Amino acid sequence: TPQMFELHPNAEIGYLTNHSANIFEGIRHLAGGSRARGVSDVAGARESTQLLLEQLPEDLDMVEIRSRIPDMTPYIIVALQESERVNVLLQEIRSSLTELQLGIAGALNVSERMEELAVDLANNKVSDAWAKKAYASLKPLWLWFSDLSLRYTQLSEWTKLDWARGPLLRSTWVAGLFNPMSFLTAVVQVTSRALSEPLDFMRIRTMVTNHYDPRDLPRHPEHGVFIHGLFMEGAAWEMGKGDEEGYITDPKLKELHPDMPVVNAYAVLEEEMTWDNMYHCPVFVTSQRAHTFVFEANIRMDADDTDTRWILGGASMLLSDD
């Protein structure tokens, strides 16, 4: 049982869920497909292709965005990099869907690439060509596409700000960035310049607020940035009372990825960083962990708690609820 290995019962639920998904994925692959099946998939992709193209947003206007830049600060550089990457992804999606549409209409010969895209659409799977230019994600196609739309919306709002007055949204959905670490690095760079200290002497520190909805935040933080959209895995969060910070706690049964409140991420000097009563919590993009590691957050524990059980339980934070 999970308890024998210091794991929460949710760990078994997560394991069995993933195992079932892998079995069905294996069955789908074993079903295979012939050339005739490929042609059938192409013909059947007409509706999905049209729907995706209708919902696909236009590219961000990089010329207009760059024309409003007062100064090339670290935050603005991140906004530009993210905008360029989302444009590359949108162009790839638009190009491949348009090509498939022409193939369905008979204006182009159906290629192997078109067949593969049609099969992916039929199986609710993100195309490999799209995934190469996108971000780490385990979501099926339509959830992935909705996620992309939300990312685009945030970038659109961010790039429409009056950057002369401030380069940041009140709270940033850090999971909605192609490269979340670049945003946190910008936090360190801004603080490093303000303190005239070397970048290598700085590190990210986190403080969890008592707000779940970023719209409840009264203002920008005094230091650093507000980030939201994080989830716990292997643990949950107990809200604090008043201005007191909460602490990590056991999750409820069947709540595999409970939401985290808005987090204040800011940079401090290495010598000022303390880990007293803190858990070294790794933050990953997806539940696959491994290569999706972003950074290590300091998460407060209860006064009588120890980090050993959270390490054995594999407690972490995720940027995506798979």
Residue pairs with C-beta under 8 A, 6 or more apart in sequence:
1 9
1 12
2 8
2 9
2 10
2 11
2 12
3 9
5 312
6 309
6 312
6 313
7 234
7 312
7 313
7 314
8 234
8 235
8 250
8 251
8 313
9 253
10 234
10 251
10 253
10 254
10 255
10 256
11 234
11 313
11 314
13 254
13 256
14 256
14 287
17 256
28 123
33 41
33 119
38 115
38 118
38 119
39 110
39 115
41 115
41 118
41 119
41 121
41 122
42 100
42 103
42 104
42 110
42 114
42 115
42 118
43 104
44 118
44 122
45 100
45 104
45 117
45 118
45 121
45 122
46 101
46 104
48 121
48 122
49 97
49 100
49 101
49 104
49 121
50 101
52 93
52 97
52 121
52 145
53 94
53 97
53 98
53 101
55 145
55 149
56 90
56 93
56 94
56 97
57 90
57 149
57 152
57 156
58 90
59 87
59 90
59 91
60 83
60 86
60 87
60 152
60 155
60 156
60 159
62 80
62 83
62 84
62 87
65 79
65 80
65 83
65 159
66 80
68 163
69 76
69 80
69 163
70 163
70 164
73 167
73 190
74 185
74 186
74 189
74 190
75 167
75 168
75 183
75 186
75 190
76 163
76 167
77 186
78 177
78 179
78 182
78 183
78 186
79 155
79 158
79 159
79 167
81 178
81 179
81 182
82 155
82 177
82 178
82 179
83 155
83 159
85 133
85 178
85 179
86 148
86 151
86 152
86 155
86 178
88 133
89 130
89 133
89 134
89 148
90 152
92 129
92 130
92 133
93 130
96 113
96 117
96 127
96 129
96 130
97 117
99 108
99 113
99 114
100 114
100 117
100 118
102 108
103 109
103 110
103 111
103 114
108 114
113 129
116 127
116 128
117 127
117 129
120 126
120 127
120 128
120 141
121 141
124 140
124 141
124 142
125 140
125 141
126 134
126 137
126 139
126 140
126 141
126 144
131 137
134 144
134 148
134 178
135 177
135 178
135 285
136 285
136 286
136 288
136 291
136 292
136 320
137 144
137 147
137 285
137 286
137 320
138 286
138 287
138 288
138 320
138 322
139 147
139 320
139 322
147 176
150 173
150 176
151 173
151 176
151 177
154 169
154 172
154 173
154 176
155 176
157 169
158 168
158 169
158 172
161 167
161 168
161 169
166 220
168 220
168 225
170 214
170 217
170 219
170 220
170 226
171 214
171 217
171 225
171 226
171 227
171 228
171 262
172 183
172 225
172 226
172 227
172 228
173 227
173 228
173 229
174 180
174 183
174 184
174 227
174 228
174 229
174 230
174 319
175 229
175 230
175 285
175 319
175 320
176 229
177 183
180 285
180 294
180 319
181 294
181 295
183 225
183 227
184 204
184 265
184 294
184 295
187 204
187 224
187 225
187 265
187 266
187 267
188 199
188 202
188 203
188 204
188 267
189 199
190 267
191 202
191 223
191 224
191 266
191 267
191 268
192 198
192 199
192 201
192 202
192 267
195 269
197 269
201 269
201 270
201 271
202 267
202 268
202 269
202 270
203 267
203 268
203 270
203 273
204 265
204 266
204 267
204 295
204 297
205 265
205 266
205 267
205 268
205 273
205 298
206 263
206 264
206 265
206 297
206 298
206 299
207 245
207 263
207 264
207 266
208 237
208 240
208 245
208 246
208 260
208 261
208 262
208 263
208 264
208 299
208 300
209 217
209 226
209 261
209 262
209 263
209 264
210 239
210 240
210 242
210 243
210 245
210 246
210 261
211 217
211 261
211 262
212 259
212 261
212 262
213 262
214 226
214 228
214 262
217 226
217 262
220 226
221 264
221 266
223 264
223 266
224 264
224 265
224 266
224 267
225 264
225 265
225 266
226 262
226 263
226 264
226 265
227 262
227 263
227 265
228 260
228 261
228 262
228 263
229 319
230 259
230 260
230 263
230 283
230 317
230 318
230 319
231 257
231 258
231 259
231 260
231 317
231 318
231 319
231 320
231 321
232 248
232 251
232 257
232 258
232 259
232 260
232 315
232 316
232 317
232 318
233 256
233 257
233 287
233 314
233 315
233 316
233 317
233 318
234 251
234 310
234 313
234 314
234 315
234 316
235 248
235 249
235 250
235 251
235 310
235 313
235 315
236 248
236 249
236 250
236 251
236 252
236 255
236 258
237 246
237 247
237 248
237 249
237 258
237 260
237 261
238 246
238 247
238 248
238 249
238 302
239 246
239 261
240 246
240 247
245 300
246 261
246 300
247 299
247 300
247 301
247 302
247 305
248 279
248 281
248 299
248 300
248 301
248 302
248 305
248 310
248 315
249 302
251 258
252 258
257 287
257 318
257 321
257 322
260 317
263 297
273 298
275 298
277 300
277 301
277 303
277 305
278 298
278 299
278 300
278 301
278 307
279 298
279 299
279 300
279 301
279 307
279 310
279 315
280 296
280 298
280 307
281 296
281 297
281 298
281 299
281 310
281 315
281 316
281 317
282 289
282 293
282 296
282 297
282 316
282 317
283 293
283 294
283 295
283 296
283 297
283 316
283 317
283 318
283 319
284 290
284 292
284 293
284 294
284 316
284 317
284 318
284 319
285 292
285 294
285 318
285 319
285 320
286 292
286 318
286 319
286 320
286 322
287 318
287 320
287 322
289 316
294 319
297 317
299 317
301 307
301 310
